Amino acid sequence: NGKKGYDISPCNYVMNKLAALFDSSLTFDTDGRIAGQGQVLYNVLEKLDSLPYYYTSPPKSLGAEWIEENIFPILDTTSYKITDLMRTFVEHVACKLADACASAQAPPDDQKSSRMMSILVTGGGAFNVTLVEAFRNKIDKLGMHLESPDKYTINFKEALVFAFLGLKCIFGECNIFRDVTGSESDSVSGSIHLPVSTTSDYCISYFQKKKSSG
């Protein structure tokens, strides 16, 4: 069906750590205000854009270990202002998102290509005005339209998704797919910790019935 999912680029993990380095009382950059104060460091941007991960075809996924090993050595806070590093990383993320959107566009001879492609922005990054505007400027040039849902959807999307993954885990159904992560096989992942309650008794009963039925 042509649909696929993969990790395009790191984002909030990096931005949040830089915000905390800028001001230890912060856990994130509200509205992207700190990043908005900086200038793009094009020599740093080139190093970020040149990381081998971006030249690997999907399926693929990123983890904290990869970010710590590959991203932060480039974002040298002893040599550059944190505001400039944050603005540069925003530019990097926006570029990589736009590249992914461009690669997902229908080919010119496709009958659907005449329709404008809409991009839905959700998650914590959707509140980063500096990031969203940088991304919007790039996809406008591609003839795409950026859509932002209401703030409640943005706030609770990740909680809803992980609740669904947890439900799949309880039911013993695959919730991690190799076509997305690049792993060797699909898997049922997650750790369910149940309280001693009616709910847990029900779940235990469900597992017992499922096991006995094969």
Phi, psi and chi 1 to 4 in degrees:
 res  aa     phi    psi   chi1   chi2   chi3   chi4
   1 ASN       -    0.6   57.0   10.7      -      -
   2 GLY    80.8   -2.2      -      -      -      -
   3 LYS   -86.5  143.4  -63.4  178.5 -179.3  178.5
   4 LYS  -155.8  160.0   61.5 -178.0  178.4 -177.9
   5 GLY  -137.7  146.7      -      -      -      -
   6 TYR  -168.1  165.0   61.6   95.1      -      -
   7 ASP   -79.5  119.0  -72.5  -19.1      -      -
   8 ILE   -81.2  -48.3  -63.9  170.4      -      -
   9 SER  -162.5  154.5  164.7      -      -      -
  10 PRO   -65.2  159.3  -13.4   27.3      -      -
  11 CYS  -149.4  -90.3 -174.4      -      -      -
  12 ASN   -61.8  -33.9  -70.0  -20.7      -      -
  13 TYR   -55.4  -45.6 -177.3   95.4      -      -
  14 VAL   -72.8  -47.6  174.8      -      -      -
  15 MET   -61.8  -38.9  -64.7  -61.4  -67.5      -
  16 ASN   -66.8  -39.8  -67.4  -11.1      -      -
  17 LYS   -67.0  -38.3  -70.6 -165.3   73.1  168.5
  18 LEU   -67.7  -38.1  -70.5  175.7      -      -
  19 ALA   -62.2  -40.4      -      -      -      -
  20 ALA   -68.3  -31.6      -      -      -      -
  21 LEU   -71.6  -33.5  -70.8  173.7      -      -
  22 PHE   -69.1  -40.7  179.3   80.9      -      -
  23 ASP  -149.8  112.8 -177.5  -22.0      -      -
  24 SER   -62.7  -14.0   59.7      -      -      -
  25 SER   -84.4   -7.0   68.8      -      -      -
  26 LEU   -98.9  145.5  -61.1  176.5      -      -
  27 THR  -110.6  -11.6   55.5      -      -      -
  28 PHE  -161.9  168.9   59.5   92.1      -      -
  29 ASP   -93.5   97.3 -179.4   11.0      -      -
  30 THR   -57.1  121.1  -56.6      -      -      -
  31 ASP    59.2   11.4  -62.6  -29.9      -      -
  32 GLY    72.0   26.1      -      -      -      -
  33 ARG   -67.4  -39.1  -64.8  172.4 -168.6  165.2
  34 ILE   -66.5  -47.9  -56.9  171.4      -      -
  35 ALA   -59.3  -35.5      -      -      -      -
  36 GLY   -65.0  -17.1      -      -      -      -
  37 GLN   -84.5  -14.0  -61.0  172.1   26.9      -
  38 GLY   -94.8  175.5      -      -      -      -
  39 GLN  -118.9  149.9  -58.4  -65.7  -37.9      -
  40 VAL   -71.9  127.7  176.4      -      -      -
  41 LEU   -95.3  100.3  -57.6  166.5      -      -
  42 TYR   -69.7  -26.9  -72.3   97.8      -      -
  43 ASN   -68.8  -37.1   59.5  -39.4      -      -
  44 VAL   -71.6  -41.1  174.8      -      -      -
  45 LEU   -59.1  -41.1  179.8   62.5      -      -
  46 GLU   -62.5  -40.1 -176.9  178.8   -1.9      -
  47 LYS   -66.0  -41.1  -68.9  178.5 -178.1  178.4
  48 LEU   -63.6  -47.2  -68.9  168.2      -      -
  49 ASP   -65.2  -21.4  -70.3  -15.1      -      -
  50 SER   -89.3   -0.1  -60.8      -      -      -
  51 LEU   -60.8  134.5  -72.2  168.5      -      -
  52 PRO   -55.4  -29.3  -26.4   35.2      -      -
  53 TYR   -53.4  -38.3  175.3   83.1      -      -
  54 TYR   -72.3  -12.0  -60.6  117.9      -      -
  55 TYR  -105.0    9.7  -60.5   93.3      -      -
  56 THR   -97.2  133.7  -56.6      -      -      -
  57 SER   -74.9  148.1  -61.3      -      -      -
  58 PRO   -64.6  158.0  -15.7   28.4      -      -
  59 PRO   -75.8  146.4   28.2  -35.4      -      -
  60 LYS  -163.0  156.4   56.5 -176.3 -180.0  178.0
  61 SER  -146.2  158.9   59.2      -      -      -
  62 LEU  -114.5  153.5  -68.5  167.8      -      -
  63 GLY  -136.5  168.5      -      -      -      -
  64 ALA   -59.4  -36.4      -      -      -      -
  65 GLU   -63.1  -42.5  -62.8   83.0    2.7      -
  66 TRP   -63.7  -41.8 -176.6   90.9      -      -
  67 ILE   -62.5  -46.8  -63.7  171.6      -      -
  68 GLU   -62.5  -37.3  -66.1  -72.2  -13.9      -
  69 GLU   -79.3  -31.8 -177.5  178.2  -17.9      -
  70 ASN  -110.9  -34.1  -66.1  -83.9      -      -
  71 ILE   -88.1  -51.7  -63.3  -67.9      -      -
  72 PHE   -66.3  -30.9  -76.0  108.3      -      -
  73 PRO   -61.2  -28.0  -27.3   37.5      -      -
  74 ILE   -77.6  -36.1  -62.6  174.2      -      -
  75 LEU   -85.6   74.2  -58.2  177.5      -      -
  76 ASP   -81.2  101.4 -176.4    3.0      -      -
  77 THR   -73.4  -10.1   57.1      -      -      -
  78 THR   -84.4  -17.1   62.8      -      -      -
  79 SER  -107.9  -23.8  -59.2      -      -      -
  80 TYR  -131.7  157.2  -55.5  103.3      -      -
  81 LYS   -70.5  141.7  -65.8 -165.6  -60.8 -175.6
  82 ILE   -63.1  -36.4  -67.2  177.5      -      -
  83 THR   -59.4  -41.8   50.9      -      -      -
  84 ASP   -69.3  -37.7  -69.1  -15.7      -      -
  85 LEU   -65.1  -39.0  -70.2  173.5      -      -
  86 MET   -67.7  -42.3  -67.7 -179.0   74.7      -
  87 ARG   -65.3  -37.8  179.7   61.1 -174.1   86.6
  88 THR   -65.4  -41.1  -58.6      -      -      -
  89 PHE   -69.3  -35.0 -164.1   73.5      -      -
  90 VAL   -58.6  -44.7  160.2      -      -      -
  91 GLU   -62.5  -40.4 -171.2   70.0   14.1      -
  92 HIS   -60.9  -48.7  170.2   65.9      -      -
  93 VAL   -62.3  -45.2  173.7      -      -      -
  94 ALA   -60.1  -41.3      -      -      -      -
  95 CYS   -63.1  -44.2  -73.3      -      -      -
  96 LYS   -69.3  -37.1  -68.7  -52.8  169.8 -173.1
  97 LEU   -63.9  -44.0  -68.9  174.8      -      -
  98 ALA   -64.4  -39.5      -      -      -      -
  99 ASP   -60.8  -42.4  -71.5  -13.2      -      -
 100 ALA   -65.7  -39.3      -      -      -      -
 101 CYS   -65.4  -40.8  -68.6      -      -      -
 102 ALA   -62.7  -39.3      -      -      -      -
 103 SER   -72.2  -19.9   67.8      -      -      -
 104 ALA   -89.9   -7.7      -      -      -      -
 105 GLN   -64.6  147.8  -88.2 -172.8  -48.2      -
 106 ALA   -66.4  144.3      -      -      -      -
 107 PRO   -63.5  157.8   21.7  -32.2      -      -
 108 PRO   -55.2  -32.2  -25.0   34.2      -      -
 109 ASP   -86.1    0.6   57.7  -14.8      -      -
 110 ASP   -77.3  137.1 -166.1  -56.6      -      -
 111 GLN   -63.1  -25.0  -66.9 -179.1   -8.6      -
 112 LYS   -83.5   -8.2  -62.5  178.1 -178.2  178.5
 113 SER   -67.0  -19.6   62.8      -      -      -
 114 SER   -75.8  -15.5   60.5      -      -      -
 115 ARG   -85.6  138.6  -69.1  172.5   14.6 -164.0
 116 MET   -68.1  132.7  178.7  178.2  -76.3      -
 117 MET   -83.1  130.0 -176.4  174.2  177.5      -
 118 SER  -101.9  137.1  -67.2      -      -      -
 119 ILE  -113.9  121.6  -49.8  -62.6      -      -
 120 LEU   -93.3  125.4 -178.0   65.8      -      -
 121 VAL  -106.5  121.3  178.0      -      -      -
 122 THR  -138.5 -179.3   64.5      -      -      -
 123 GLY    85.2  173.6      -      -      -      -
 124 GLY   -58.2  -32.3      -      -      -      -
 125 GLY   -62.8  -20.1      -      -      -      -
 126 ALA   -66.5  -18.0      -      -      -      -
 127 PHE   -89.7   -8.0  -67.3  122.4      -      -
 128 ASN   -83.9   97.1 -171.4  -44.2      -      -
 129 VAL   -59.6  -40.1  177.3      -      -      -
 130 THR   -62.3  -43.5  -55.9      -      -      -
 131 LEU   -66.2  -48.5  172.2   59.1      -      -
 132 VAL   -61.2  -41.9  171.5      -      -      -
 133 GLU   -67.9  -38.8  -73.8  -51.5  -53.4      -
 134 ALA   -63.0  -41.6      -      -      -      -
 135 PHE   -67.7  -43.5 -179.7   40.9      -      -
 136 ARG   -60.0  -42.5 -170.5 -168.5  -54.3  -83.1
 137 ASN   -60.1  -35.2  -70.8  -22.6      -      -
 138 LYS   -76.8  -40.9  -64.4 -176.9 -173.3  -53.5
 139 ILE   -79.8  -21.1   64.7  167.4      -      -
 140 ASP   -58.9  -38.3  -79.6  -11.1      -      -
 141 LYS   -69.2  -19.4  -63.4  174.5 -176.7  177.2
 142 LEU   -92.0   -0.4  -62.6  172.7      -      -
 143 GLY    74.7   29.2      -      -      -      -
 144 MET  -108.8  160.8  -60.8  179.1 -177.4      -
 145 HIS  -116.5  131.6  172.4   65.6      -      -
 146 LEU   -96.3  128.3 -169.2   65.2      -      -
 147 GLU  -117.5  134.4  -67.6 -174.1   17.4      -
 148 SER  -118.8  124.5  -64.0      -      -      -
 149 PRO   -74.9 -179.6   28.2  -33.1      -      -
 150 ASP   -67.9  160.6   61.4   88.0      -      -
 151 LYS   -64.8  -26.5   65.1  178.0 -178.2  179.5
 152 TYR   -69.7  -39.8  -60.9  104.6      -      -
 153 THR   -63.9  -42.4  -58.6      -      -      -
 154 ILE   -62.2  -45.8  -65.8  171.6      -      -
 155 ASN   -64.7  -38.0  -83.4  -32.7      -      -
 156 PHE  -106.3    2.2  -64.4  110.4      -      -
 157 LYS   -58.6  -48.3 -178.7 -156.2   74.8  169.1
 158 GLU   -65.2  -38.8 -171.1  166.5    1.2      -
 159 ALA   -63.2  -41.9      -      -      -      -
 160 LEU   -65.2  -42.7  -69.7  170.5      -      -
 161 VAL   -63.9  -44.1  169.1      -      -      -
 162 PHE   -72.0  -29.6  -87.5   90.4      -      -
 163 ALA   -63.6  -40.6      -      -      -      -
 164 PHE   -66.8  -41.1  179.2   66.7      -      -
 165 LEU   -62.4  -38.9  -67.2  175.6      -      -
 166 GLY   -64.3  -40.4      -      -      -      -
 167 LEU   -62.8  -42.6 -177.7   65.0      -      -
 168 LYS   -61.6  -37.6  -62.4  -87.7  -76.2 -175.8
 169 CYS   -64.5  -45.4  178.6      -      -      -
 170 ILE   -59.2  -38.3  -72.1  174.7      -      -
 171 PHE   -82.9    0.3  -71.7  165.0      -      -
 172 GLY    70.3   27.7      -      -      -      -
 173 GLU  -105.5  148.2  -61.3  175.2   -0.4      -
 174 CYS   -56.6  132.9  -72.9      -      -      -
 175 ASN  -129.2   -0.9   54.6   13.4      -      -
 176 ILE  -125.3  123.0  -57.5  -64.9      -      -
 177 PHE  -115.5  131.4  -61.1   95.5      -      -
 178 ARG   -64.2  -25.6   62.3  179.8  179.5  178.4
 179 ASP   -66.0  -17.0  -70.4  -17.4      -      -
 180 VAL  -103.4  -47.1  172.8      -      -      -
 181 THR   -87.0  -23.3   64.2      -      -      -
 182 GLY    83.8    8.3      -      -      -      -
 183 SER   -71.4  170.3   56.7      -      -      -
 184 GLU   -71.0  -27.1  -67.1 -176.4   -1.8      -
 185 SER  -153.4  162.8   62.0      -      -      -
 186 ASP   -67.4  157.7  -63.0  -18.7      -      -
 187 SER  -152.9  162.4   63.5      -      -      -
 188 VAL  -102.8  108.1 -179.8      -      -      -
 189 SER  -116.5  156.1  -63.5      -      -      -
 190 GLY   121.9  155.8      -      -      -      -
 191 SER  -120.6  116.6  177.9      -      -      -
 192 ILE   -98.6  118.8  -54.4  -62.5      -      -
 193 HIS  -110.6  110.0  -58.7  -90.4      -      -
 194 LEU  -102.4  136.2  -59.4  171.3      -      -
 195 PRO   -75.6  161.8   28.3  -35.0      -      -
 196 VAL   -78.4   98.3  179.5      -      -      -
 197 SER  -156.2  178.5   64.9      -      -      -
 198 THR   -60.7  -37.3  -56.3      -      -      -
 199 THR   -62.9  -46.5  -57.5      -      -      -
 200 SER   -67.4  -36.9   63.4      -      -      -
 201 ASP   -60.8  -39.2  -69.9  -18.1      -      -
 202 TYR   -64.9  -43.6  169.0   80.4      -      -
 203 CYS   -65.0  -42.2  -68.6      -      -      -
 204 ILE   -61.7  -41.9  -68.0  169.9      -      -
 205 SER   -62.3  -39.2  174.8      -      -      -
 206 TYR   -62.9  -46.5  173.3   85.9      -      -
 207 PHE   -61.0  -41.6  -79.2  126.9      -      -
 208 GLN   -63.1  -42.9  -69.2  173.5  -21.0      -
 209 LYS   -65.4  -40.5  -70.6  179.3  180.0  179.1
 210 LYS   -65.5  -40.4 -171.0  174.3 -177.2   66.2
 211 LYS   -66.7  -42.2 -175.2  174.5 -179.1 -179.7
 212 SER   -69.2  -26.2   64.0      -      -      -
 213 SER   -85.5   -4.1   63.5      -      -      -
 214 GLY    85.6      -      -      -      -      -
